[in-house]
Amino acid sequence: MLHRLFRLLQPLALALAVVAAMSGAAQAQSLDALRASGAVGERFDGLLAARDASAKAYVDKVNAQRRQLYAKSSKAQGIAADQVGQVYAQKIMAGVAPGTWLLKPDGSWVQK
């Protein structure tokens, strides 16, 4: 089943890449910098978490974009949006730099 979800979500990966490109390198650099500083972390559900209050507005903006993409893919693929987010979270977490904070489903934080 997980393999099927990955296959179905390949268009989502492309969509996220397009959004990242459209939002510019500055935003990507900001996300990388915020991850490196520990101000934000990646959640198990494909969303960001603000670990520092100063990053909350940025996290809200990125999460709104991610939710839109997950909902669009969910509708197109006929699966729940939370499943889309969870599958994509695995790809995000695999690609982030060592030291990035990751939120597990039990609420605990670990560093990659």
C-alpha positions in Angstrom: 0.0 0.0 0.0 2.8 2.4 0.9 4.5 1.7 -2.5 1.2 2.5 -4.2 0.9 5.8 -2.3 4.5 6.8 -3.3 3.7 6.0 -6.9 0.4 8.0 -6.8 2.2 11.0 -5.1 4.9 11.4 -7.7 2.9 14.3 -9.2 2.9 16.0 -5.8 6.7 15.9 -5.7 6.8 17.7 -9.0 4.2 20.2 -7.8 6.2 21.0 -4.7 9.3 21.5 -6.8 7.5 23.9 -9.0 6.2 25.9 -6.0 9.6 26.0 -4.5 11.0 27.3 -7.8 8.2 29.9 -8.1 8.7 31.1 -4.5 12.3 31.8 -5.3 15.6 30.7 -4.0 15.4 33.2 -1.1 12.5 31.3 0.5 14.3 28.0 0.1 17.4 29.5 1.6 15.2 30.9 4.5 13.8 27.4 5.1 17.2 25.8 5.1 18.5 28.5 7.4 15.5 28.2 9.8 16.0 24.4 9.8 19.7 24.8 10.5 19.1 27.2 13.4 16.5 24.9 14.9 13.8 27.6 14.7 11.7 25.2 12.6 11.4 21.5 12.3 9.7 19.0 10.0 6.6 17.2 11.3 5.6 13.6 10.6 2.5 14.8 8.7 4.4 16.8 6.1 4.0 20.2 7.7 6.5 22.5 9.4 6.5 23.2 13.1 7.7 26.5 14.6 10.2 25.6 17.4 10.7 29.3 18.0 8.0 31.9 18.0 9.9 34.2 15.6 9.3 31.6 12.8 5.6 31.2 13.3 4.5 33.5 10.4 6.9 31.8 8.0 5.7 28.4 9.1 2.1 29.4 8.7 2.8 30.6 5.1 4.7 27.4 4.1 2.1 25.1 5.7 -0.7 26.9 3.8 1.1 26.2 0.6 1.7 22.6 1.5 -1.9 22.0 2.6 -3.1 23.3 -0.8 -0.8 20.9 -2.6 -1.8 18.0 -0.4 -5.5 18.7 -0.9 -5.1 19.0 -4.7 -3.2 15.7 -4.8 -5.6 14.1 -2.5 -8.5 15.0 -4.7 -6.7 13.9 -7.9 -5.6 10.6 -6.4 -8.7 9.8 -4.4 -6.9 9.4 -1.1 -7.0 11.4 2.2 -5.0 14.6 2.4 -3.4 13.4 5.7 -2.1 10.3 3.9 -0.6 12.5 1.2 1.1 14.6 3.9 2.5 11.6 5.7 3.9 10.1 2.6 5.5 13.3 1.5 6.9 13.8 5.1 9.0 10.7 4.6 10.5 12.3 1.4 11.0 15.6 3.1 12.7 14.1 6.1 14.9 11.9 3.9 16.1 15.0 2.1 16.8 17.5 4.9 20.2 18.2 6.3 21.7 16.4 9.3 20.8 18.3 12.4 17.3 19.1 11.3 14.7 18.7 14.0 12.0 16.1 13.2 8.7 15.8 15.1 7.6 12.2 15.6 3.9 11.2 15.9 4.3 10.7 19.7 5.2 14.4 20.0 8.9 13.9 20.7 11.6 15.7 18.8 14.7 14.1 17.4 17.5 15.5 15.3 18.4 13.8 12.0 
